C-alpha cells in the first residue's frame, strides 16, 4: 500500500531489522531477517534505491550462510533488489553469479530448502537478465 512512501520508515527500521543477521544469531532470526528484506523490497519497489548499498551488503552475507533456507531467501531478496532498485548493480553481477553457482548443484534427496534455493537463484539470474535487456 505504501510502496515507495515506505522509504522514510524503512530508513528507521533497517538498522533494527539488520541487527538480527549475524552468524551467532539463531536460524529463525537469520532466515527472517533476509526474508523480511526480500518482502519489503518487493513492496517498496524503486523506493529501495537510496538503501541499495546497505541492503546489498546484508543480503550478500546470506549467500554464504550455512543454512539453505537463508541462502534461498538471499537469492530471492537479491533478485528483487536488482529488479526494483534504480541503482545500477550490474558491476556486482559476477560476484552474485559466483555466489549463486553452488545453488544449482542439488543432489537427489537433498533437503527441500536446497531445491527452493535453486529456484530462487534461477529467479535472481532471470531478474538480472531482465534488468539489463
C-alpha positions in Angstrom: 0.0 0.0 0.0 2.8 2.5 0.9 5.2 1.4 -1.8 8.0 4.0 -2.2 6.5 6.1 0.6 7.6 3.4 3.0 11.2 4.5 2.4 11.1 7.0 5.2 10.1 4.3 7.7 12.5 1.8 6.2 15.4 4.1 6.9 14.5 3.8 10.6 13.6 0.1 10.5 16.6 -1.2 8.5 19.1 -0.9 11.4 16.6 -2.6 13.8 16.0 -5.5 11.4 19.5 -6.0 10.2 20.9 -6.4 13.7 19.2 -9.9 13.7 21.5 -11.2 10.9 24.9 -12.4 12.1 26.5 -15.8 12.3 25.8 -16.0 16.0 22.1 -15.5 15.6 19.6 -18.3 15.5 18.5 -19.9 12.2 15.0 -18.4 12.6 16.4 -14.9 13.1 18.7 -15.2 10.1 16.0 -16.6 7.9 13.5 -14.0 9.0 15.9 -11.1 8.5 16.8 -11.9 5.0 13.3 -13.0 4.1 11.9 -9.8 5.5 14.3 -7.8 3.3 13.0 -9.5 0.2 9.4 -8.9 1.1 10.0 -5.2 2.0 11.9 -4.6 -1.2 9.0 -6.2 -3.2 6.6 -3.7 -1.7 8.8 -0.6 -1.8 9.7 -1.0 -5.5 12.0 1.8 -6.5 11.8 3.3 -3.1 14.6 0.9 -2.0 17.1 2.8 -4.2 18.6 5.1 -1.5 19.3 2.0 0.6 20.6 -0.3 -2.2 24.2 -0.4 -0.9 23.3 -1.2 2.7 20.7 -3.8 1.7 23.1 -5.3 -0.9 25.7 -5.9 1.8 23.2 -7.5 4.2 21.7 -9.8 1.6 25.2 -10.8 0.3 26.0 -12.2 3.7 23.1 -14.6 3.4 24.7 -16.1 0.2 27.3 -17.9 2.3 25.1 -18.8 5.3 25.3 -22.5 6.3 21.6 -23.0 6.1 19.9 -23.5 2.7 16.7 -21.6 3.8 18.7 -18.5 4.5 20.6 -18.9 1.2 17.2 -19.3 -0.6 15.9 -16.1 1.0 19.1 -14.3 0.0 18.7 -15.3 -3.6 15.1 -14.1 -3.7 16.0 -10.9 -1.9 18.9 -10.1 -4.2 16.7 -10.8 -7.2 14.0 -8.3 -6.1 16.7 -5.8 -5.1 18.2 -6.0 -8.7 14.7 -5.8 -10.2 13.5 -2.8 -8.1 16.5 -0.6 -7.4 17.2 2.2 -9.8 20.9 1.9 -8.9 23.0 0.0 -11.4 24.1 -3.1 -9.6 25.5 -4.8 -12.8 29.1 -4.2 -11.6 28.4 -6.8 -8.9 26.9 -9.4 -11.2 30.0 -11.6 -11.4 30.2 -11.7 -7.6 26.5 -12.6 -7.4 26.7 -15.3 -10.1 29.8 -16.8 -8.4 27.9 -16.9 -5.1 24.8 -18.4 -6.7 26.7 -21.1 -8.7 26.7 -23.7 -5.9 22.9 -23.3 -5.6 22.4 -25.1 -8.9 24.1 -28.3 -7.8 21.5 -30.1 -5.7 21.8 -33.8 -5.0 18.9 -36.1 -5.4 17.2 -36.5 -2.0 18.6 -33.2 -0.7 16.5 -31.2 1.7 13.6 -29.3 0.1 15.2 -26.0 1.1 18.1 -26.7 -1.3 15.6 -27.0 -4.1 13.9 -23.8 -3.1 17.3 -22.1 -3.1 17.9 -23.3 -6.6 14.5 -22.0 -7.7 15.2 -18.6 -6.1 18.7 -18.5 -7.6 17.1 -19.1 -11.0 14.7 -16.2 -10.4 17.6 -14.0 -9.4 19.5 -14.7 -12.6 16.3 -14.1 -14.6 15.9 -10.7 -12.9 19.5 -9.9 -13.7 18.9 -10.6 -17.4 15.6 -8.7 -17.5 17.1 -5.7 -15.8 19.8 -5.4 -18.4 17.9 -6.4 -21.5 
